[in-house]
Amino acid sequence: MFLKLAATGLWLGWAAAVAAAVGLWLWWTAPWDHGNDRWKLVADESSVTYGQVIATGEHDAWAFGWDILGVGAWLPMADGPHRPTAFHWDGDRWTKSDFPVELGNIGLVAASAPSNVWVLAGASVRRWDGRAWKIVEKLPVAAESLAVIADNDVWIFGDHKAWHYNGATWSEQSVSFRALRVSARSASDIWALDSDAPWAHHFDGKVWTRVDLTPALPKAPPPSDGSPPVPTGPRLTAITADPSGIWITGEIGASSFLLSQTGSGWRSEDTSAKAGRMVRDLSPVPDGRGGHWFLGSTDFNGYDSALAHRDPTGHWTMVPSGGELTSLSAVPGGTLLATGVIGKASGMFRNLP
């Protein structure tokens, strides 16, 4: 009897060990290897985890990131020189592209079509013409913002400078502001955020006009004895100009807000409870139906990402992503692409319906 009980105990222990191993294997392989029930990993490319993605057509997109070189690649807290990486999506799969930058970081990216993609890399300007990447200009200073309207209409901004490309030649002009972010609806309707003040600047095809947004901005909250000091003035972070209006994100203290102009006036709304803390430099992403997507968060620091949507009526919906997403873009037709990390998966993700 004793031997029988001992054998039974050994068998139960072995079965428990096997069950634990199977459970660990299932946890290790699914769903964390490919995302979760909201986001599917479509390209396992860790170099773009903290990069950016841009959809340039219904079946065309680009993702940019970097590899860390030298000793920094092996030490957890070190950050060595970077080698930029670029990946192209043709509607079916992602493939690595030859990108003409050996060292450095990729700045802003903008496009008007699959064959007209522009990238800023320091003072160097690069363009994808549908066949290859080419260096199209080297500016005297580092560029800070970019607007691509058409093949023959591109604006680049630096420190109180603007360069315009007409398809054949470049022209330089002085402007009264440092552009933080730029967005355009047409050649005669371009909007730029000011880096130094809560202003926007509008170009009507001939001249730039300053727009003082101060009257519409939220007021700073009163100081609290139990809270650490935070900047009190409003800070504008990103802008999108589209057929539905002008949409500007910002922060004041620890709160986020959205400033919009859909008619003759400006309107401000607190988005802290609706979207959480937003990714600062990510412009509102049009959904093609008059609404917009935002990358918000469920924590104060903004690390636990949430997908926030505002429909044309002003109704908000927020869904946690289950990880940290770092950029967002919408493919015409509604599909969302993002870079980031979910569980053990990192790279490019597609939003699941």
N, C-alpha and C positions, 0 to 999 in steps of 0.2 A: 504494500500500500504506500509506504514511504517513497519507494522508488517511482511509483506511478505518479504521486503528487509532485515529486521533484521534476520528473520529465515534463509534466503538464506546466509547471512553473517556468521551466526553461523554454518550452514552446511559446508560452504567452509572452515571455520577455523578448524572445526573438521576433515574434509577430509585432510587438509594440515598437521594437527598434526598426523593423522594416517599414511599418506604417509611418513612423517619424521621418525616416529617410525619404519615403515617397512624398510625404507632405512637404518636406524641405525642398525636394526636387521640383515639385509643382509650384511652390512659392518662388523658386529661383528662376524657373523658366517661363512662367505665365502668371499674370499678364505683364509683368514688369519689363520683359524683354522687348515688347512692342508698343508700350504705352498703356492705355487703360480703355474703359468703355466709352470715353469721350474723345480721346486723341489717339490716333494710330501712327506709329513710327513708319515713315515712308522712305527714309534714307538714314542709315546708321553711319553718320559722319560727325564725330565728336568735335571736329574743329569748328563747326558752326554753332555749337551749343550756345555761345554768347554772341553770335553774329547777328545777321539780319537776312530776311527773306523778302523778295518783292515779286509779286505776280505781274507779268507783263502781257499776258494774253490768256485766252480761255484754256489753252494747252501749252503754256509757256511760263516759266518762272526761273528766278535765280536765287541762290543762297550764297552768302559770303561769310567767311570767318578767318581763322588763322591757326597755324601750328606754332607752338613755342619751340625755339631752337636752343641748342647748346645745353649747358648744365641746368638751365631753367626747366627743361622738359623732364628732368628726373627728380628735382627737388620740389616737394609739395608747395612750399611758400615762396619759391623763386619765380621770377618772371623774366625770362630771357628775351632775346630779339624774336620778332614775329615774322613768319612767312605767310602772306595772305593766301587764302584758298577760295576758289569759286566753283560752284556746282550748278549745272543747268538741268532743268526739267522740261522734257518735250511732250508732256502730257501722258507719258507712259512710265518713264524711269528717270532717275537722277544720274548724271555722269559728271565726272570731274573735268573742268575746263582749264586749258593753259591760260594763265593770267600773267600779264607782263609786269609783275612786281615781285622782286626777290625778297626784299625786306621792307618792313613798315606795316602800317595799319590801313585798312580801307575805311574811308569816311562815309559820307552820304551817297546814296544811290537813288536814281530816278530814271524813269523811262516814259516814253509816249507810245511805244509799240515794241513787239518782240525784236525788231531789227534796229531799235534806237534806244539802247540802254547806256546810261552814263554813270561813271563812278569817279568820286574824288578820292585821291590818295595823296594827302599832303598838298603840295603845290602842283601836282601832276593830275591831268584830266584824261580819263580813258573812256573809250566808247566801243560798244559791241554793235557792229553793223549787220548782224545776222550771220556772219561768216567767221569773224575773228575779232579779237580785242586789239585796239590800236591806241597809241598815245596821240591825242589830238591837240594838246596844248600843255605848256609848262608855264605856270603863272609866277609872277615875281614874289608872291607871298602865299602862305597856306590858305586854301579856300575853306569857307565856313558853311556855306549853304548852296543849294542847287535847285533849279526849276527847269524841267524839260517839257516844253510845250509841243514841239514838233521837230522834225529833222533839221529844219532851218530856223529854229527859235529856241535857244538855250540860254539861260541866265546862270551866272556863277557869282557869288558874293564873297568878299573878303573884308578886311578892316576898312570901312568907309569907302570901299571900292566895289564896282560891279563890272563884269565882263559879259558882253552879249555876242552870241554866235548866230550869224544869219544864214548859215549853210555853206558859206564860202570863206568869210573873213571874221575876225574878232575885232570888237571895238571896246574901249575902256572908258569908264566915266566915274566921276566921284559922286558919292551919295552921302546924305547927311546922317547916316545911321550905320550901325553894325548889325547885319542881319543874323538873327538866331535861327529861324526857320522860314522857308518860303513855300508858298503854294499858289498855283495859277489855274484859272478857269479858261483863260484865252490870252492871246497876245496883248490885249488891252484891258486885262483884269487880273492883275498879279498882286498878291498880298505877302507882306513880310513882317515878321515879328522883330521888334527891337531888342537887342541884347542888353541894353543899358537902362531901359525905362518901360513902363507898362503902356507901350504904344504899339500900334500897327502902322505900316506904311503901304499905301495903295498906288499902283501904277496903272494909268488909264491909257497907256500906249504912247504917251508924250511926256508926262511929268509924274514925279512921285509926290504924294500928299500924305502928311502925317495925320493919323487918326488917334486922338487921345482917348484911351479906353478907361481912364481912371473913374469917371462917374458911374460906370456899369460894374466895376469890380467889387467883390465882397470886402467888407471891412475886417480889419484885424480883430481877432477875439481878445477879450480883456485878459491881462496876465493872471496866472493862477499861482498861488504860493506853493502848491504841491507839484507843479510841473516844471521840468527843466526849461531854460530859456530857448526859444526857437525864433528864427527870423519872422518878423511880424508883417512885413510888406508883401503884397501879392507878387508872384513870380510866374510869368507866362512861359510855357514849356514847349508847346507844339501847336501846329495850325493845319487845317484842311479847308480849302476853298473848293466847293463842288456846286452842282446846280441847286441843291437844297439850301445853301447858305454858307456862311463862314463859321467855322467851328474851332475854338481855341481852348486848349486845356491849360490848367495852371494849378499852383499851390499857394496857400496862405497859411503860415504856421504849419500845423500838421494836417491840415485839411486840403482836400482836392476840390476843384470847381471846374465847370464848363461854361465858357462864354460863347454866345451864339448870336448871329445876326441873320435872321430869315426874312426880314422885311426892312423897315426903315430904321429900327432901333436895335439896341443890344440888350441881351438878357443874360443874367448869370444864375446858375443853379449849383447848389452844393451837391457834390457827387460822392462824398465820403461814405455815406451809408448805402449808396446805390451801386458803387463800383469799387470802393476801397481805394487804397493808394494806387495811383496809376503809374505805369512805366513813363518816366518823365519825357523822354525824347521821342515817343511813339505818337505819331499823328493819328487822329480819329480815322478809322478805316470805313469808307462808305460801303454799305451793303447792296447798293444798286437799286434800292427801293425807297430811298429817302431817309433811311436809318443809318446808324453807325455802330461799329464794333470798337471796343476798347479793351486793353489789357489792364485789368484791375488786380486786386489782391484781397486776401482774407486776413492778412496780418499787417501790423503797423509798419513794418519795414518793407513790405511789398514783395517778399520772396515767394510766398505761397500764392501763385497766380490764380486769377479768376477771369473768365471770359464774360465781359459785360456788354450788353446790347441795349441801345436806346432806339426805340422805333419812332416814326415820324410824329406820333402823338405825344411823345415825351415819356412813354412808359419804359421802365428799365427792367431788365432781367439779368441776373448774375448767376453764373454756374462755376464752382471751383474747378480748376483744371487737373488737380491731383499732382501738381509738380510746379516747376518754375519755367515759365515761358518768357522769352526775351525779345521776340519780335513777332509781328503779325501782319498778314497781307491777305487780301480777298481776291480769289480768281473770279473773273466775270462769270456769273451764273450762280455764285453763292458759296463755293468751297473755300474754306479758310486754311491757310498754311501758316505754320509757326515754327520757330526754332526754340530749343530749350532742352530741358531734361525732365523726365518722368520716371521715377523709380531708378532702375539701372539703365534705361534707354535714353540716349541723347542724340540729337541731330535734328532732322526735319520731321515735323508732324503734320498730319491732316486731321481736321475736325470731323468727327463722325456725326451723322444726322441723328 
